[in-house]
Amino acid sequence: MLRLILVNTIMRQIKDTIPIAFNGGAYGTYLEWLLTTLTTDWPVMAPFATAGNSHGFRGNHLNTMYGWDVYVNAIDPPKEFVRIHPKTREEHSISDNLETILSSVDRCLYIYPDRGSVLLNLNNNFAKVWDDWWTEQFRRDMNPEKIYQNWPVDRSVPIDKIPIWIQREFLSYYLMPAWYDQVDWFHPDVWQHDRCTTIFTNELLDDIKGVLARIQEATGLVWTKPVSDILPIHQKMVSLQNFRSQDQLCSDIVNNTLGSVPFDWADKKLPLPSQCYIQWELRNRGYEMACHGLDLFPTNSVNLKSILYSTKNNEPI
């Protein structure tokens, strides 16, 4: 009985906490930094790390729903802002987990990748969250036997030395379906809540004043400094986002290649997740890449088309 009273008291105390729900690479840390800076007497200091993320700011990251449960039932004083990934396991439902969060708080903020920021988000997660995404995923979740049993590489080759063409081909099957599952794509079409403010990634980058005004209206937060004070840092933050062009670039690569339109991207960066997306999307449209040993991805539509073959008749296109 005593524990029940204690838990209920803590549940009431955390109602003023504002959780920021987001998937990795969707700028949850940056939003927590913004809100913390605007509601405290903290000086306006850029949180950016060398990769263009905001990991110079620690904040209050609960990580998982388990972390949320611990926080809800903790004796420590509640925080004004916390951030959390609402889905970290295949069996999780983002809708259910957001409803659980909202049962303990008055307001929630939810950052979600819009349809024009899929590869921005995916590349952020790949390059900014982990020092070595490939090795880390096999250490945590993925079975290396998937590689050794299905590709021509000896088991004596460590997972971090797997050739790039094998990494790319494996990820062209795995990465996009796994990411879409992680974010319950397109979740805002099937779930909304009057106490949860959904913020799309490109909104956060392109209309920060509008986003902050919506947050302030929804939460009643009071700014201790004018929004104009953070705008120079926000402009710097946007300039550091090197993957913003990837969604449009990859769309152009696929469409121009299949449309036999000459298109060259040699002067543009095409990170591994983007290469995987292109191979995956071409497969969705009925074409495979003859990519055995192809560690260097083609840099123009003519060369890319020359290594494509139809999955219907196994002939070059």
C-alpha positions in Angstrom: 0.0 0.0 0.0 2.8 2.4 0.8 4.5 1.7 -2.5 1.3 2.4 -4.4 0.9 5.7 -2.7 4.6 6.6 -3.5 4.2 5.7 -7.1 1.0 7.7 -7.5 2.6 10.7 -5.9 5.6 10.5 -8.3 3.2 10.0 -11.3 1.5 13.3 -10.3 4.9 15.0 -10.0 6.1 14.1 -13.5 3.0 15.5 -15.2 4.9 18.7 -15.9 7.7 16.8 -17.6 7.7 17.3 -21.4 9.0 14.2 -23.1 10.5 14.4 -26.6 9.8 11.2 -28.5 12.0 10.6 -31.6 13.9 7.9 -33.5 17.6 8.0 -33.7 18.8 10.7 -36.2 15.7 12.9 -35.9 17.2 15.7 -33.9 15.7 14.9 -30.5 18.8 16.0 -28.7 18.8 19.3 -30.6 15.2 20.0 -29.7 15.9 19.3 -26.0 18.9 21.7 -26.2 16.7 24.4 -27.8 14.0 24.1 -25.1 16.4 24.0 -22.3 18.3 27.0 -23.5 15.1 29.0 -24.1 13.6 28.2 -20.7 16.6 28.7 -18.4 19.3 31.2 -17.7 21.9 29.0 -19.5 24.0 30.9 -22.0 23.4 30.3 -25.6 26.2 27.9 -26.5 26.1 25.7 -29.6 25.8 22.0 -28.8 27.3 20.7 -32.0 29.8 17.9 -32.2 32.1 17.4 -35.2 29.6 15.2 -37.0 26.9 17.9 -37.0 24.9 16.3 -34.3 24.1 17.9 -30.9 25.9 15.4 -28.8 27.8 18.1 -27.1 24.6 18.6 -25.0 23.9 15.8 -22.5 20.4 16.5 -21.5 18.1 13.8 -20.1 18.1 10.8 -22.4 15.9 7.9 -21.1 16.7 5.9 -24.3 14.0 3.2 -24.1 10.5 2.6 -22.6 12.3 0.7 -19.9 14.1 4.0 -19.1 10.8 5.7 -19.1 9.4 3.2 -16.6 12.4 3.7 -14.3 12.0 7.5 -14.6 8.2 7.4 -13.8 8.9 5.4 -10.6 12.1 7.2 -9.5 12.3 9.1 -6.3 14.6 11.7 -7.9 13.1 15.1 -8.7 11.5 15.1 -12.1 13.1 16.8 -15.1 11.4 19.5 -17.2 12.5 17.8 -20.4 13.4 14.2 -21.2 13.9 12.5 -24.5 13.1 8.9 -25.5 13.0 6.5 -28.4 9.4 5.2 -28.5 10.3 2.0 -30.4 13.5 0.0 -29.8 12.2 -3.5 -30.3 10.4 -5.2 -33.2 7.4 -6.0 -31.1 6.9 -2.5 -29.8 4.0 -0.3 -31.0 4.8 3.4 -31.2 1.1 4.2 -30.7 0.9 2.1 -27.6 4.1 3.5 -26.1 3.1 7.1 -26.8 -0.2 6.5 -25.1 1.7 5.0 -22.1 3.9 8.1 -22.0 0.8 10.4 -22.2 -0.9 8.6 -19.3 1.8 10.1 -17.0 2.3 13.6 -18.5 0.2 16.5 -19.7 2.1 17.1 -23.0 4.4 15.2 -25.3 6.5 16.3 -28.3 7.0 13.9 -31.2 9.6 14.4 -33.9 8.9 12.3 -37.0 10.7 12.1 -40.4 8.5 13.4 -43.2 8.5 11.8 -46.6 11.2 14.1 -47.9 13.7 13.3 -45.1 13.9 9.5 -45.1 17.5 9.4 -46.2 18.4 12.4 -44.2 17.2 10.6 -41.1 18.7 7.2 -42.1 22.2 8.7 -42.9 22.1 10.7 -39.6 21.5 7.5 -37.7 24.2 5.6 -39.6 26.9 8.3 -39.3 26.1 10.4 -36.2 24.8 8.0 -33.6 27.5 5.3 -33.8 31.3 5.5 -34.4 30.9 2.3 -36.5 27.3 1.5 -37.3 28.0 -1.7 -39.2 30.2 -3.3 -36.4 27.9 -2.1 -33.6 24.8 -3.6 -35.1 26.4 -7.0 -35.5 27.6 -6.7 -31.9 24.2 -5.9 -30.6 21.5 -7.4 -32.8 22.4 -9.0 -36.1 23.8 -12.5 -36.5 27.1 -12.5 -38.5 26.2 -15.9 -39.9 23.8 -14.0 -42.2 26.9 -12.7 -44.0 29.1 -15.8 -43.9 26.4 -18.2 -45.1 25.1 -16.0 -47.9 28.1 -14.2 -49.4 31.5 -15.4 -50.6 33.6 -14.4 -47.5 35.5 -16.7 -45.2 34.5 -16.7 -41.5 38.1 -15.8 -40.7 37.4 -12.3 -42.0 36.2 -10.2 -39.1 32.8 -8.4 -39.5 34.5 -5.0 -39.6 36.6 -6.1 -42.6 33.7 -7.4 -44.8 34.1 -5.9 -48.3 32.0 -2.8 -49.1 30.1 -4.5 -51.9 28.9 -7.2 -49.5 27.9 -4.7 -46.9 26.0 -2.7 -49.5 24.2 -5.7 -50.9 23.3 -7.1 -47.5 22.0 -3.7 -46.3 20.0 -3.3 -49.6 17.9 -6.1 -48.3 17.9 -5.2 -44.6 18.2 -1.5 -44.0 15.1 0.0 -45.5 12.6 -2.5 -44.2 14.2 -2.4 -40.8 14.1 1.4 -40.7 10.5 1.6 -41.9 9.6 -0.9 -39.2 11.4 1.1 -36.6 9.4 4.2 -37.3 6.1 2.4 -38.0 6.0 4.2 -41.3 4.0 6.5 -41.9 2.9 6.7 -38.3 1.2 10.2 -38.2 -1.3 8.9 -40.8 -2.7 6.4 -38.2 -2.1 8.1 -34.8 -2.7 11.6 -33.5 -3.3 12.8 -30.0 -4.6 16.2 -28.8 -1.9 16.4 -26.2 1.0 15.3 -28.5 2.5 17.8 -30.8 4.0 16.2 -33.9 6.9 18.0 -35.5 8.3 16.8 -38.9 12.0 16.8 -39.4 12.0 19.3 -42.3 9.8 21.6 -40.3 12.3 21.7 -37.5 15.1 22.6 -39.9 13.3 25.0 -42.1 10.7 26.7 -39.8 12.2 26.8 -36.4 10.3 30.0 -35.3 7.0 28.4 -36.4 7.8 25.1 -34.6 8.8 26.9 -31.4 5.6 29.0 -31.5 3.5 25.8 -31.8 5.4 24.2 -28.9 4.9 27.3 -26.8 1.2 27.4 -27.6 0.8 23.7 -26.8 2.8 23.5 -23.6 2.6 27.0 -22.1 6.3 27.2 -21.8 7.7 30.6 -21.0 10.9 31.7 -22.8 13.6 33.4 -20.7 15.3 34.8 -23.8 14.1 35.8 -27.2 14.0 33.2 -29.9 16.1 35.5 -32.0 19.0 34.7 -29.7 19.2 31.1 -31.0 18.6 31.8 -34.7 22.3 32.2 -35.6 23.1 28.8 -34.0 20.1 27.3 -35.7 21.4 28.6 -39.1 24.8 27.0 -38.3 23.1 23.7 -37.3 21.2 23.6 -40.6 24.4 24.3 -42.6 26.0 21.3 -40.9 23.4 18.8 -42.1 25.4 17.2 -44.9 22.7 14.7 -45.8 19.8 17.0 -46.6 20.2 16.5 -50.3 20.2 12.7 -50.2 16.5 12.1 -50.7 16.3 14.2 -53.8 19.7 13.0 -55.1 18.8 9.3 -54.8 15.4 9.9 -56.4 17.1 11.6 -59.3 19.7 8.8 -59.6 17.0 6.1 -59.8 14.7 7.9 -62.1 17.4 9.1 -64.5 19.1 5.7 -64.7 15.8 3.9 -65.5 14.8 6.7 -67.8 18.1 6.6 -69.8 18.8 10.2 -69.0 22.5 11.1 -68.6 23.1 12.2 -65.0 26.4 12.5 -63.2 26.9 12.6 -59.4 30.6 12.3 -59.2 30.9 15.7 -57.5 28.4 14.7 -54.8 28.7 12.5 -51.7 26.7 9.3 -51.8 27.1 7.6 -48.4 26.6 3.9 -48.0 23.0 4.0 -46.7 22.1 6.0 -49.8 23.8 3.5 -52.1 21.8 0.8 -50.3 18.6 2.7 -50.8 19.3 3.0 -54.5 20.0 -0.8 -54.9 16.8 -1.5 -52.8 14.6 0.8 -54.8 15.9 -0.5 -58.1 15.1 -4.0 -56.9 11.6 -2.8 -56.0 11.2 -1.6 -59.6 12.3 -5.0 -61.1 16.1 -4.6 -61.5 19.2 -6.0 -59.8 22.7 -4.7 -59.8 25.6 -7.0 -61.0 27.6 -5.9 -58.0 30.0 -8.7 -57.2 33.3 -7.0 -56.2 31.8 -3.6 -56.9 33.2 -1.7 -53.9 33.1 1.6 -55.8 29.6 2.6 -56.6 29.0 4.1 -60.1 29.0 7.9 -60.4 26.7 8.4 -63.4 23.5 6.9 -64.8 25.1 5.4 -67.8 27.5 3.3 -65.8 24.9 2.3 -63.3 22.5 1.2 -66.0 25.2 -0.9 -67.6 25.3 -3.2 -64.5 21.5 -3.6 -64.2 19.6 -6.6 -65.3 15.9 -7.4 -65.1 14.7 -9.7 -62.3 12.0 -11.0 -64.6 14.2 -12.4 -67.4 17.7 -12.1 -66.0 18.7 -10.0 -69.0 20.5 -6.6 -69.1 18.2 -3.6 -69.6 
